[in-house]
Amino acid sequence: MDTQRSFVQGLLKELPDADKLRPKDLSSSIARPIRELRQRARLPEVIYLELADYCNLNCMFCGRESEVRRTGDHGGYADLDKLKMLERPLRSAKYLGLSGRIGEPLLYPKLGEFLRWLYDINPGIQLRITTNGTSLTRKMAAQFVGHLDFVGISLNASNANAYVRDMRPAGSQRSADWSGNWKNLIRRIAEFLEALPPADRQKVFIIAPAHRDNLDDIPDFVRLVAEVGCSRAVITPMQVHDESKTDLSIFWIKDKYNDIMDEASVLGAQLGIRVDAARFYSTVKTKFDLEAVCRDPLDVAYLNMDKIKFAAPCCHWMEDAIPCDVYGDPDGFERFWNHEIFQRLREKRDLKSCKACGLGRPFDEVMFHFTPLLKAKLADSGKLANAEAHSDYPDHELVRACHAIGLNLPSLRRSVQSVGVSTQHLEAIRTEGASVLPTLDRLCWDAFQKSEGGQERTDLSLAGSFAGIGWGDAQYDFAQRRSMRWLAAGRAGSVFLKVKPGSAYEIQLSAHGVQPIERVRCVQLSVCEQPLGANVEFKARDHAVITIEVSSALTRALGGRLWLKVIWLASPDSDAPIAFSRIELTKLSMYEFLMRQSDRKVAHVRASVKQYKSFAISRVQQALISTRTPLAQAMLKARHRWSVLNIILRIIRSDPIGSIPRIRRRLARILRAR
C-alpha cells in the first residue's frame, strides 16, 4: 500500500494542482490524476492575448457599447507583471495575437517593454495584430520589424464623415468637422507603412466592414488603401450583434453588394491593390468536417484580462466560459488549457457552440452574418431555432449547376435584372445546363431592345459590372494590374451595349489566357447576329486585341443598342480556356469608317496576292526540280546569294521590256561558270 501511495504521489507532483491535494484524498483521486496526466495537451502554437479592454473608439458594429453599459466599466490595461506569468506558454508559441474583445491592444502603455521581454524569451515569435490604427506611428513600426505575421488595420471608413458616423472616436461629435483629425490619422498610417521593410509591408492589410450605409463608399476605400501605400484591402460583412441593427446587414442587398465588390476589385487591380471580398451566390456547400477544420482547441488559446476570470475556447463560444486564472501563478495556464471543456472539444466538436458556429456556413446563410453575441442572445431567448430556420440556402442547387458549367451566377443575375428579365428564368439552368443559354440570351436581347434605361459606356471592364450572358468567373491580377473574365463552358458570351444611334464605332476586345496566343484567331465576333470581319493584333505573348467596325446604319436601325456575341471556335475537344479583359468603343466619323473598310479590303487583296505569289513560286520550283536538263540543273545548283528564280523576278521588275535578253545573258554566265 505504501509503495502504491508513493507511486501516486510521484505522479501527482507533475500535476499543476498537486500541492492542493491532501494525503487523505489520494485513495479516492487515483483514477482522475492518472487520466488527466495521460490527456494533458501540448502547449498551443497560437495565443491571443488581451492587453487592454479600453478603446478610444466606440464602433457601432462592436459589442463594446453594450458591454460598458452592462458592467459600467470603461476599460483599462493589463498588469505587465501578471503577463509574465505566461512565460512558459509564450516561450513555446509560434504566434502571439494582439487583439482585444472590446479594447485596442496598441494603446497599452507598456507595449514596448512587453515586446522586449517577449522577444527575449522567444526570439522567433511572430505577431498577429488587429488594430484600429490610431496608435500607429513611424516609431512603432520599429517595434514590429522581423516579428510580423500580419497587421490588420480596421480603418473601417473612406472619409471623415463616415469615420465619425460609424467609429465614433472619443471626443468627436457628429456635427463637428473631423476632417483635420482624419487627415492626421491617414498620414500616420502611411508613415507607419513607409517605415516598415518591404517584406513586412506586404503583411499589412486594411479592413472595412461592409454594411448598408457605407457600401457605396467601398471603391473610395480601395483608393484610400492605395494612397497610404498598402497593397491589400479586406472587405468583410458587418456581423450584426444587436437585433435592432439587422437591417444594416448586406444580407438584404446581395446583388448590389456583389456589383460593388466587382467594381472595387477591378479598381483594385488597376491600382495594384489586392481586394479580398466574398460574393453571394458563389459558394457550393460541401460536406463539412468541423473537427478537421477547427484547430482552436488544439492549437489556439484566447486569454482575457485578469479581471475577467473567464475565457472561451474559440471566438464563436456562446455558452458557459472556462475559469481562467492564468495570471495568479506559472501553472495557471496549464490548468486552463487542460480544462474538461478543452478535453471534450479535442475529442469531438459536438457542443452547442460548435453547432451554431459560422465557420462551416456559406456566405449566403443569414447566420453567417450574426456575431457570437447575437447568437448567444438568440439561444438564451429561445430564438435560435427560428434563426436557424432562415439559415437555409435556397439558391444552392442553382449555384451548384452554374459551377458545373463554369457560369458565374452573380454576373447572370446582374445581367437579367439590368434588362428587366426575371431571375426565375435562371432556374432552367438546374435541369438544362448550358443548353438554356442561347434561349436566355435571346430573351435578354429582346428585353434590352425594349428597355428605356441604360448608359452609354465606351470602356467596359469584363471583370466588373456589365450586362451579358455566358460568362464565367472573374480573375483579378493586381501584380500585372489587369482583370479579366473567362468564357463559360458554353464557349459563347454576349455583351449588351448602348451607343449613340447613327454613329459608326470601332470595337476593340482584349483577349488573354489562350496558349499559343495565335489561337485567338479562333474567336468569332458578331453584332446583332451579323458576323463581322475582325483584325487581330498581338500585343504580347498572352495578349491580343480583336478589332471590328460597326456601321452607322446598324446603330441607327437598332436605336443604339448592340448585341455583341463572342464565340470561341476552338475544337470541342480542346479544354484551352480564354478570357477577356475589356471592351473599348471608339466613335468613328463617316470618313474614318469608310477608310477603315477600304484599308481592310486592300489588306485582304494584298494577302490574297501574296498567297497566290507564294503558290506560283512553289509550283515553278517544283517544276525545275522535276526537270533533268543541264540548264535546270545549273539553275538549281547556282551558288549565289539569291536563288535563280529571285534573280529572274528582280530583272523582270526592274526592266519588264528588256528583261528577256538580260535573263539569257545571266543564264549564259551561269552555264559558263560550270
Phi, psi and omega per residue, in radians:
M1 nan -0.757 3.112
D2 -1.095 -0.664 3.121
T3 -1.118 -0.741 3.130
Q4 -1.108 -0.744 -3.140
R5 -1.121 -0.721 3.110
S6 -1.075 -0.676 3.115
F7 -1.096 -0.790 -3.128
V8 -1.151 -0.737 3.112
Q9 -1.055 -0.632 3.084
G10 -1.106 -0.690 3.086
L11 -1.148 -0.716 -3.064
L12 -1.172 -0.421 3.124
K13 -1.102 -0.404 -3.131
E14 -1.502 -0.134 3.139
L15 -1.545 2.487 -3.100
P16 -1.027 -0.610 -3.072
D17 -1.851 0.450 -3.093
A18 -1.116 -0.592 -3.084
D19 -1.211 -0.226 3.140
K20 -1.527 -0.202 -3.135
L21 -1.516 2.327 3.116
R22 -1.602 2.708 -3.114
P23 -0.972 -0.609 -3.086
K24 -1.228 -0.260 3.139
D25 -1.574 -0.091 -2.983
L26 -1.132 -0.781 -3.058
S27 -1.080 -0.578 3.140
S28 -1.538 -0.075 -3.072
S29 -2.013 0.204 -3.058
I30 -1.104 -0.838 -3.032
A31 -1.143 -0.786 -3.054
R32 -1.104 -0.851 3.129
P33 -1.082 -0.669 3.125
I34 -1.098 -0.717 3.133
R35 -1.150 -0.765 -3.135
E36 -1.127 -0.686 3.124
L37 -1.099 -0.692 -3.123
R38 -1.186 -0.556 -3.032
Q39 -1.729 0.052 -3.111
R40 -1.000 2.264 -3.056
A41 -1.496 2.655 3.028
R42 -1.185 2.720 -3.108
L43 -1.153 2.617 -3.032
P44 -1.262 2.691 3.062
E45 -1.410 -0.488 -3.068
V46 -2.177 2.289 3.063
I47 -2.211 2.154 3.036
Y48 -1.719 2.136 -2.984
L49 -2.083 2.314 3.124
E50 -1.630 1.925 3.112
L51 -1.566 -0.393 -3.084
A52 -2.653 2.521 2.936
D53 -2.052 0.350 2.983
Y54 -1.811 2.521 3.090
C55 -2.459 2.516 3.108
N56 -1.523 0.050 3.030
L57 -2.106 2.832 3.100
N58 -2.363 1.106 -2.999
C59 -1.009 2.403 -3.050
M60 -1.225 -0.309 3.125
F61 -1.737 0.162 3.127
C62 -1.786 2.705 3.116
G63 -1.478 0.125 -3.070
R64 -1.072 -0.776 -3.060
E65 -1.036 -0.794 -3.131
S66 -1.197 -0.586 3.110
E67 -1.162 -0.761 3.115
V68 -1.139 -0.718 3.129
R69 -1.116 -0.622 -3.111
R70 -1.297 -0.694 -3.032
T71 -1.770 -0.392 -3.035
G72 1.326 0.091 -3.105
D73 -1.722 2.067 -3.116
H74 -1.511 0.012 2.998
G75 1.796 2.876 3.136
G76 -2.811 -2.648 -3.029
Y77 -2.300 2.736 -3.137
A78 -1.279 2.667 3.078
D79 -1.469 2.132 -3.076
L80 -1.085 -0.691 3.140
D81 -1.090 -0.633 3.119
K82 -1.270 -0.580 3.086
L83 -1.064 -0.555 -3.122
K84 -1.233 -0.193 3.007
M85 -1.162 -0.242 -3.126
L86 -1.629 0.315 -3.056
E87 -1.006 -0.744 -3.079
R88 -1.081 -0.926 3.115
P89 -1.174 -0.574 -3.131
L90 -1.245 -0.482 3.076
R91 -1.116 -0.624 -3.057
S92 -1.646 -0.194 -3.077
A93 -1.270 2.555 3.035
K94 -1.558 -0.556 -3.062
Y95 -2.337 2.480 2.997
L96 -2.101 2.121 3.109
G97 -1.625 2.128 3.074
L98 -1.824 1.637 3.089
S99 -2.701 2.650 -3.069
G100 -2.055 2.835 3.032
R101 -1.111 -0.929 -3.087
I102 -2.361 0.228 -3.070
G103 -2.104 2.893 3.108
E104 -1.772 1.937 -3.000
P105 -1.138 -0.566 -3.052
L106 -1.399 -0.012 2.985
L107 -1.417 -0.142 -3.090
Y108 -0.986 2.102 -3.024
P109 -1.096 -0.508 -3.095
K110 -1.848 0.554 -3.088
L111 -1.053 -0.791 -3.121
G112 -1.085 -0.760 3.120
E113 -1.131 -0.712 3.126
F114 -1.098 -0.761 -3.110
L115 -1.182 -0.650 3.097
R116 -1.093 -0.723 3.089
W117 -1.129 -0.737 -3.126
L118 -1.091 -0.827 -3.132
Y119 -1.146 -0.463 3.129
D120 -1.240 -0.722 -3.123
I121 -1.473 -0.367 -3.110
N122 -2.551 1.425 -3.047
P123 -1.062 -0.435 -3.069
G124 -1.679 0.065 -3.045
I125 -1.168 2.527 -3.141
Q126 -1.981 2.488 -3.061
L127 -1.743 2.385 2.999
R128 -2.012 1.850 -2.963
I129 -1.989 2.273 2.956
T130 -2.074 2.098 -3.003
T131 -2.440 2.713 3.045
N132 -1.442 -0.050 3.010
G133 1.464 -0.111 -3.062
T134 -1.234 -0.342 -3.126
S135 -1.743 -0.036 -3.089
L136 -1.249 2.327 3.097
T137 -2.521 2.976 3.063
R138 -1.066 -0.671 -3.127
K139 -1.164 -0.681 -3.116
M140 -1.150 -0.525 -3.129
A141 -0.991 -0.621 -3.113
A142 -1.106 -0.462 -3.122
Q143 -1.299 -0.286 -3.062
F144 -1.864 -0.207 -3.009
V145 -0.994 2.235 3.114
G146 1.432 -0.043 -3.101
H147 -2.199 0.400 -3.081
L148 -1.782 2.205 2.876
D149 -1.601 -0.789 2.978
F150 -2.872 2.747 2.958
V151 -2.240 2.070 3.058
G152 -1.820 2.021 -3.111
I153 -1.710 1.942 3.134
S154 -1.449 1.337 3.125
L155 -1.288 -0.755 2.902
N156 1.205 0.152 -3.141
A157 -2.763 2.819 3.119
S158 -1.982 -0.055 -3.138
N159 -2.735 2.927 -3.041
A160 -1.122 -0.715 -3.095
N161 -1.111 -0.773 3.125
A162 -1.158 -0.618 -3.138
Y163 -1.107 -0.819 3.130
V164 -1.150 -0.685 -3.126
R165 -1.123 -0.765 -3.009
D166 -1.702 -0.614 -3.067
M167 -1.681 -0.378 3.049
R168 0.807 1.125 -3.122
P169 -1.097 2.651 -3.116
A170 -1.009 2.295 3.108
G171 1.494 -0.069 -3.115
S172 -1.569 2.732 3.050
Q173 -2.287 2.501 -3.083
R174 -1.010 -0.571 -3.065
S175 -1.475 -0.238 -3.078
A176 -1.440 2.696 3.087
D177 -1.439 1.986 -3.077
W178 -1.885 0.223 -3.025
S179 -1.108 -0.629 3.119
G180 -1.123 -0.755 3.089
N181 -1.103 -0.668 -3.138
W182 -1.109 -0.804 3.119
K183 -1.078 -0.657 3.124
N184 -1.146 -0.717 3.106
L185 -1.089 -0.815 -3.136
I186 -1.110 -0.679 3.121
R187 -1.092 -0.753 -3.104
R188 -1.182 -0.664 3.084
I189 -1.114 -0.729 3.112
A190 -1.103 -0.700 3.122
E191 -1.175 -0.666 3.078
F192 -1.040 -0.817 -3.136
L193 -1.134 -0.721 -3.126
E194 -1.110 -0.563 -3.094
A195 -1.348 -0.288 3.139
L196 -1.377 2.580 2.989
P197 -1.084 2.683 -3.112
P198 -0.924 -0.674 -3.119
A199 -1.126 -0.707 3.113
D200 -1.306 -0.544 -3.128
R201 -1.091 -0.568 3.136
Q202 -1.222 -0.202 -3.114
K203 -1.648 0.109 -3.122
V204 -1.796 2.368 3.020
F205 -2.372 2.725 -3.084
I206 -2.032 2.338 -2.936
I207 -1.937 2.526 2.960
A208 -2.461 2.249 3.043
P209 -1.462 2.247 -3.123
A210 -1.507 2.280 3.036
H211 -2.535 3.133 -3.009
R212 -0.995 -0.690 -2.986
D213 -1.454 -0.307 -3.106
N214 -2.035 0.105 -3.027
L215 -1.067 -0.698 -3.133
D216 -1.203 -0.278 -3.117
D217 -1.531 -0.103 -3.012
I218 -1.042 -0.751 3.082
P219 -1.020 -0.678 3.083
D220 -1.146 -0.584 3.085
F221 -1.096 -0.724 3.111
V222 -1.102 -0.715 3.087
R223 -1.080 -0.678 3.140
L224 -1.150 -0.684 3.097
V225 -1.041 -0.746 3.097
A226 -1.156 -0.651 -3.099
E227 -1.094 -0.666 -3.097
V228 -1.459 -0.076 3.081
G229 1.629 0.303 3.090
C230 -1.648 2.693 -3.067
S231 -1.942 0.100 -3.079
R232 -2.561 2.271 3.053
A233 -2.026 2.346 -3.141
V234 -2.053 2.079 3.111
I235 -1.834 2.048 -3.131
T236 -1.973 2.659 3.026
P237 -1.274 2.454 3.057
M238 -1.216 2.013 3.104
Q239 -1.411 2.240 -3.051
V240 -1.408 2.240 3.088
H241 -1.982 -0.126 -3.107
D242 -2.234 2.206 -3.103
E243 -1.012 -0.482 -3.119
S244 -1.252 -0.221 -3.089
K245 -1.930 0.251 -3.103
T246 -1.103 -0.471 -3.123
D247 -1.253 -0.206 3.087
L248 -1.378 -0.225 -3.029
S249 -1.192 2.513 3.069
I250 -1.240 -0.150 -3.140
F251 -1.012 -0.472 -3.082
W252 -1.581 -0.108 -3.138
I253 -2.303 0.978 -2.994
K254 -1.075 -0.837 -3.053
D255 -1.184 -0.699 3.097
K256 -1.106 -0.743 3.101
Y257 -1.026 -0.824 3.138
N258 -1.029 -0.771 -3.123
D259 -1.061 -0.800 -3.090
I260 -1.219 -0.630 3.099
M261 -1.138 -0.654 3.088
D262 -1.118 -0.782 3.136
E263 -1.139 -0.694 3.118
A264 -1.139 -0.635 3.134
S265 -1.214 -0.676 3.067
V266 -1.099 -0.786 3.106
L267 -1.064 -0.750 3.120
G268 -1.034 -0.745 3.116
A269 -1.078 -0.698 3.120
Q270 -1.117 -0.594 -3.096
L271 -1.588 -0.057 -3.079
G272 1.377 0.456 -3.104
I273 -1.945 2.231 3.028
R274 -1.380 2.198 3.135
V275 -1.971 2.010 3.117
D276 -1.734 2.032 3.129
A277 -2.729 2.248 3.094
A278 -1.272 2.873 3.098
R279 -2.212 2.573 2.955
F280 -1.316 2.800 3.109
Y281 1.033 0.592 -3.091
S282 -2.305 -0.241 -3.017
T283 -1.719 2.209 3.039
V284 -1.654 2.143 3.133
K285 -1.224 2.360 3.081
T286 -2.170 2.891 3.091
K287 -1.111 2.152 -2.968
F288 -1.929 2.163 3.095
D289 -1.833 1.706 -3.081
L290 -1.051 -0.640 -3.122
E291 -1.142 -0.573 3.141
A292 -1.333 -0.526 -3.057
V293 -1.594 -0.708 -3.051
C294 -1.432 2.002 3.140
R295 -1.811 0.012 -3.013
D296 -0.969 -0.892 -3.094
P297 -1.227 -0.176 3.137
L298 -1.716 -0.691 -2.944
D299 -2.158 -0.194 -2.964
V300 -2.213 2.338 3.066
A301 -2.151 2.325 3.099
Y302 -1.904 2.106 -3.060
L303 -2.089 2.169 3.055
N304 -1.495 3.045 3.081
M305 -1.163 2.829 -3.032
D306 -1.009 -0.639 -3.051
K307 -1.241 -0.267 -3.116
I308 -1.330 -0.723 3.092
K309 1.222 -0.002 3.114
F310 -2.415 2.723 3.066
A311 -2.616 2.946 -3.125
A312 -2.033 2.701 -3.138
P313 -1.380 -0.154 3.131
C314 -2.787 3.039 -3.093
C315 -1.453 -0.062 3.112
H316 -1.898 0.197 -3.057
W317 -1.186 2.392 -3.108
M318 -2.413 0.333 3.105
E319 -2.216 -2.855 -3.057
D320 -0.947 2.266 -3.130
A321 -1.386 2.983 -3.097
I322 -1.696 2.328 3.046
P323 -0.949 2.339 -2.986
C324 -2.372 1.240 3.075
D325 -1.665 1.174 -3.027
V326 -1.561 -0.164 -3.058
Y327 -1.780 0.038 -3.082
G328 -1.464 -0.600 3.140
D329 -2.721 2.877 -3.068
P330 -1.103 -0.355 -3.126
D331 -1.614 -0.040 -3.063
G332 -1.078 -0.642 -3.112
F333 -1.125 -0.750 -3.090
E334 -1.205 -0.505 3.032
R335 -1.128 -0.745 3.107
F336 -1.155 -0.795 -3.042
W337 -1.191 -0.354 3.140
N338 -1.953 0.402 3.073
H339 -1.084 2.721 -3.061
E340 -1.085 -0.502 3.090
I341 -1.166 -0.754 3.054
F342 -1.068 -0.758 -3.131
Q343 -1.042 -0.742 -3.122
R344 -1.189 -0.738 -3.135
L345 -1.116 -0.536 3.115
R346 -1.249 -0.361 3.090
E347 -1.537 -0.715 -3.096
K348 -2.846 2.409 3.104
R349 -1.596 1.406 -3.058
D350 -2.232 0.255 3.127
L351 -1.417 2.960 -3.078
K352 -1.031 -0.697 3.140
S353 -1.111 -0.646 3.134
C354 -1.120 -0.671 -3.110
K355 -1.237 -0.475 3.128
A356 -1.669 0.028 -3.055
C357 -1.086 2.456 3.123
G358 -1.499 -0.071 -3.060
L359 -1.046 -0.695 -3.102
G360 -1.679 0.171 -3.100
R361 -1.623 2.429 3.033
P362 -1.143 2.731 3.124
F363 -1.023 -0.440 -3.046
D364 -1.428 -0.175 3.137
E365 -1.470 2.416 -3.063
V366 -1.084 -0.564 -3.118
M367 -1.200 -0.283 3.047
F368 -1.138 -0.446 -3.015
H369 -1.734 0.179 3.049
F370 -1.816 2.486 3.079
T371 -1.404 2.818 3.046
P372 -0.962 -0.578 3.134
L373 -1.086 -0.793 3.136
L374 -1.226 -0.639 3.068
K375 -1.025 -0.734 3.127
A376 -1.105 -0.721 3.113
K377 -1.099 -0.756 3.128
L378 -1.114 -0.677 3.130
A379 -1.170 -0.771 -3.122
D380 -1.138 -0.590 -3.114
S381 -1.555 0.037 3.139
G382 1.360 0.232 -3.104
K383 -1.661 -0.041 -3.076
L384 -1.071 -0.672 3.124
A385 -1.090 -0.693 3.114
N386 -1.169 -0.681 3.107
A387 -1.130 -0.684 3.114
E388 -1.109 -0.550 -3.134
A389 -1.105 -0.455 3.116
H390 -1.660 0.173 -3.096
S391 -1.671 0.144 3.118
D392 -1.251 3.030 -3.034
Y393 -2.258 1.380 -2.986
P394 -1.102 -0.408 -3.110
D395 -1.625 0.124 -2.979
H396 -1.088 -0.751 -3.106
E397 -1.143 -0.603 3.069
L398 -1.184 -0.703 3.079
V399 -1.057 -0.761 3.140
R400 -1.095 -0.754 -3.138
A401 -1.120 -0.683 3.116
C402 -1.165 -0.708 3.108
H403 -1.051 -0.655 -3.066
A404 -1.108 -0.503 -3.126
I405 -1.964 0.227 3.046
G406 1.364 0.280 -3.124
L407 -1.501 2.531 3.062
N408 -1.709 1.890 -3.065
L409 -1.149 -0.718 3.085
P410 -0.970 -0.692 3.118
S411 -1.160 -0.707 3.103
L412 -1.085 -0.805 -3.137
R413 -1.070 -0.754 3.122
R414 -1.033 -0.744 -3.050
S415 -1.191 -0.854 -3.089
V416 -1.173 -0.624 3.126
Q417 -1.214 -0.603 -3.090
S418 -1.201 -0.440 3.130
V419 -1.782 0.029 3.063
G420 1.567 0.378 3.111
V421 -1.755 2.446 -3.127
S422 -1.189 2.466 3.093
T423 -1.192 -0.214 3.097
Q424 -1.077 -0.452 3.123
H425 -1.152 -0.351 3.137
L426 -1.274 -0.329 -3.094
E427 -1.080 -0.414 3.139
A428 -1.122 -0.362 3.131
I429 -1.112 -0.502 -3.140
R430 -0.999 -0.724 -3.047
T431 -1.777 -0.554 -3.033
E432 -1.784 -0.247 3.106
G433 1.127 -2.503 -3.055
A434 -1.187 -0.309 -3.105
S435 -1.152 -0.303 -3.127
V436 -1.473 -0.204 -3.026
L437 -1.116 -0.765 3.100
P438 -1.015 -0.711 3.115
T439 -1.135 -0.756 3.128
L440 -1.126 -0.671 3.115
D441 -1.086 -0.803 3.132
R442 -1.111 -0.710 3.128
L443 -1.074 -0.751 3.140
C444 -1.216 -0.640 3.111
W445 -1.131 -0.758 3.108
D446 -1.062 -0.716 3.126
A447 -1.214 -0.626 -3.129
F448 -1.131 -0.655 3.127
Q449 -1.133 -0.531 -3.101
K450 -1.569 -0.236 -3.054
S451 -1.281 2.588 3.134
E452 -1.647 -0.429 -3.072
G453 -1.361 -2.861 3.136
G454 1.857 2.709 -3.076
Q455 -2.339 2.378 3.108
E456 -1.247 2.131 -3.137
R457 -2.211 2.259 -3.097
T458 -1.780 -0.125 3.129
D459 -2.473 1.913 -3.004
L460 -2.036 2.058 3.024
S461 -1.486 2.127 -3.086
L462 -1.347 -0.159 3.020
A463 -1.530 -0.156 -3.117
G464 -1.764 -2.524 -3.073
S465 -1.635 2.135 3.056
F466 -2.761 2.911 3.125
A467 -1.754 2.167 3.141
G468 3.128 2.737 -3.073
I469 -2.030 2.504 2.985
G470 1.711 0.317 -3.057
W471 -1.833 2.641 -3.138
G472 -1.721 -2.666 -3.072
D473 -1.301 2.736 3.084
A474 -1.595 2.716 3.059
Q475 -2.271 2.265 -3.096
Y476 -1.997 1.924 -3.084
D477 -1.834 1.573 -3.089
F478 -1.273 -0.371 3.122
A479 -1.189 -0.737 3.123
Q480 -1.692 0.061 3.072
R481 1.008 0.860 3.072
R482 -2.604 2.791 3.084
S483 -2.392 2.723 -3.069
M484 -2.685 2.924 3.081
R485 -2.323 2.391 -3.088
W486 -1.469 2.566 2.943
L487 -1.220 2.465 -3.133
A488 -1.326 3.138 -3.052
A489 -1.086 -0.382 3.089
G490 -1.192 -0.235 3.081
R491 1.066 0.409 3.064
A492 -2.567 2.288 3.121
G493 -2.328 2.629 3.136
S494 -2.125 2.748 3.037
V495 -2.405 2.271 3.116
F496 -1.695 2.069 -3.034
L497 -2.023 2.528 3.033
K498 -2.045 2.197 -3.116
V499 -2.281 3.120 3.117
K500 -1.376 2.126 -3.122
P501 -1.062 2.454 3.091
G502 1.474 0.108 3.104
S503 -1.969 2.503 3.055
A504 -1.490 2.644 -3.076
Y505 -2.417 2.555 2.887
E506 -1.718 2.258 3.114
I507 -2.006 2.150 3.114
Q508 -1.992 2.242 3.140
L509 -2.044 2.105 -3.122
S510 -1.590 2.187 -3.087
A511 -1.951 2.548 -3.140
H512 -2.497 2.917 2.877
G513 1.631 -0.533 -3.071
V514 -1.409 2.451 3.118
Q515 -2.272 2.294 -0.120
P516 -1.241 2.735 -3.009
I517 -1.113 -0.372 3.121
E518 -1.064 -0.354 -3.135
R519 -1.228 -0.098 3.100
V520 -1.143 -0.272 3.064
R521 -1.127 -0.233 3.094
C522 -1.396 0.022 3.099
V523 -1.510 2.234 3.089
Q524 -1.956 2.336 3.113
L525 -1.973 2.400 3.031
S526 -2.355 2.628 3.085
V527 -2.137 2.101 -3.117
C528 0.925 0.777 3.074
E529 1.191 0.273 3.056
Q530 -1.887 1.916 3.111
P531 -1.085 2.365 -3.119
L532 -2.099 2.456 3.076
G533 -1.142 2.364 -3.057
A534 -2.079 2.604 3.021
N535 -1.869 2.280 -3.108
V536 -1.928 2.205 3.104
E537 -2.104 2.199 -3.107
F538 -1.591 2.058 -3.084
K539 -1.604 -0.636 -3.099
A540 -2.723 -3.112 -3.088
R541 -1.059 -0.490 -3.103
D542 -2.238 0.433 -3.056
H543 -2.505 2.216 3.076
A544 -2.396 2.675 3.126
V545 -2.081 2.189 3.116
I546 -1.808 2.213 -3.043
T547 -2.114 2.349 3.014
I548 -2.337 2.814 3.051
E549 -2.068 2.416 3.131
V550 -1.980 2.248 -3.046
S551 -1.300 2.745 3.082
S552 -1.136 -0.534 3.133
A553 -1.104 -0.673 -3.120
L554 -1.222 -0.760 3.139
T555 -1.171 -0.561 3.117
R556 -1.232 -0.717 -3.085
A557 -1.127 -0.531 -3.059
L558 -1.873 0.280 3.073
G559 1.112 0.500 3.106
G560 1.415 0.217 3.103
R561 -1.902 2.232 -3.071
L562 -2.134 2.490 3.101
W563 -1.986 1.630 -3.123
L564 -1.514 2.194 -3.133
K565 -1.990 2.285 3.120
V566 -2.006 2.044 -3.068
I567 -2.113 2.258 3.136
W568 -1.686 1.865 -3.012
L569 -1.621 0.320 3.102
A570 -1.117 2.861 -3.126
S571 -0.963 2.385 3.118
P572 -1.014 -0.438 3.134
D573 -1.375 -0.249 -3.113
S574 -1.423 2.339 3.101
D575 -1.827 0.288 3.133
A576 -1.131 2.150 -3.134
P577 -1.436 2.870 3.040
I578 -2.537 2.451 -3.110
A579 -2.253 2.767 -3.138
F580 -2.299 2.411 -3.052
S581 -1.676 -0.783 -3.082
R582 -2.753 2.845 3.037
I583 -2.116 2.206 3.132
E584 -2.067 2.282 -3.141
L585 -1.970 2.297 3.113
T586 -2.175 2.182 -3.140
K587 -1.270 2.372 -3.114
L588 -2.013 2.476 2.972
S589 -1.290 2.898 3.126
M590 -1.052 -0.692 3.131
Y591 -1.099 -0.825 -3.135
E592 -1.060 -0.721 -3.122
F593 -1.101 -0.812 -3.125
L594 -1.135 -0.706 3.127
M595 -1.122 -0.693 3.129
R596 -1.152 -0.697 3.108
Q597 -1.137 -0.702 3.118
S598 -1.129 -0.781 3.128
D599 -1.079 -0.663 3.136
R600 -1.126 -0.722 3.136
K601 -1.171 -0.720 3.111
V602 -1.090 -0.753 3.129
A603 -1.086 -0.636 3.119
H604 -1.163 -0.727 3.129
V605 -1.127 -0.742 3.132
R606 -1.095 -0.712 3.121
A607 -1.120 -0.656 3.127
S608 -1.176 -0.745 3.127
V609 -1.104 -0.758 3.135
K610 -1.072 -0.701 3.131
Q611 -1.157 -0.730 3.129
Y612 -1.154 -0.682 3.114
K613 -1.077 -0.787 3.122
S614 -1.075 -0.678 3.126
F615 -1.127 -0.764 -3.112
A616 -1.134 -0.764 3.130
I617 -1.077 -0.719 3.136
S618 -1.076 -0.730 -3.139
R619 -1.170 -0.684 3.122
V620 -1.110 -0.755 3.137
Q621 -1.100 -0.703 3.098
Q622 -1.094 -0.671 3.130
A623 -1.144 -0.709 3.125
L624 -1.126 -0.695 3.136
I625 -1.088 -0.686 -3.094
S626 -1.348 -0.194 -3.128
T627 -1.529 2.380 -3.069
R628 -1.829 0.116 -3.112
T629 -1.196 2.672 3.116
P630 -0.994 -0.670 -3.125
L631 -1.079 -0.781 -3.124
A632 -1.138 -0.733 3.131
Q633 -1.109 -0.678 3.125
A634 -1.127 -0.712 -3.141
M635 -1.109 -0.637 -3.104
L636 -1.325 -0.518 -3.036
K637 -1.734 0.084 -3.116
A638 -1.096 2.246 3.134
R639 -1.631 1.539 -3.132
H640 -2.393 2.709 -3.064
R641 -1.265 -0.257 2.982
W642 -2.032 2.609 3.061
S643 -1.201 2.768 3.136
V644 -1.043 -0.670 -3.120
L645 -1.118 -0.703 3.105
N646 -1.142 -0.643 3.093
I647 -1.051 -0.806 -3.135
I648 -1.060 -0.775 -3.120
L649 -1.130 -0.649 3.112
R650 -1.143 -0.688 3.132
I651 -1.146 -0.750 -3.122
I652 -1.114 -0.744 -3.120
R653 -1.155 -0.634 -3.083
S654 -1.351 -0.564 -3.080
D655 -2.654 1.403 -3.066
P656 -1.024 -0.619 -3.048
I657 -1.321 -0.834 -3.089
G658 -1.618 0.360 -3.025
S659 -1.285 -0.568 -3.038
I660 -1.147 -0.859 3.093
P661 -1.045 -0.681 -3.106
R662 -1.157 -0.675 3.112
I663 -1.108 -0.742 3.133
R664 -1.063 -0.774 -3.126
R665 -1.114 -0.725 -3.128
R666 -1.140 -0.705 3.128
L667 -1.177 -0.625 3.123
A668 -1.113 -0.728 3.114
R669 -1.093 -0.655 3.133
I670 -1.118 -0.738 -3.120
L671 -1.181 -0.711 3.128
R672 -1.118 -0.608 -3.139
A673 -1.126 -0.482 3.121
R674 -1.318 nan nan
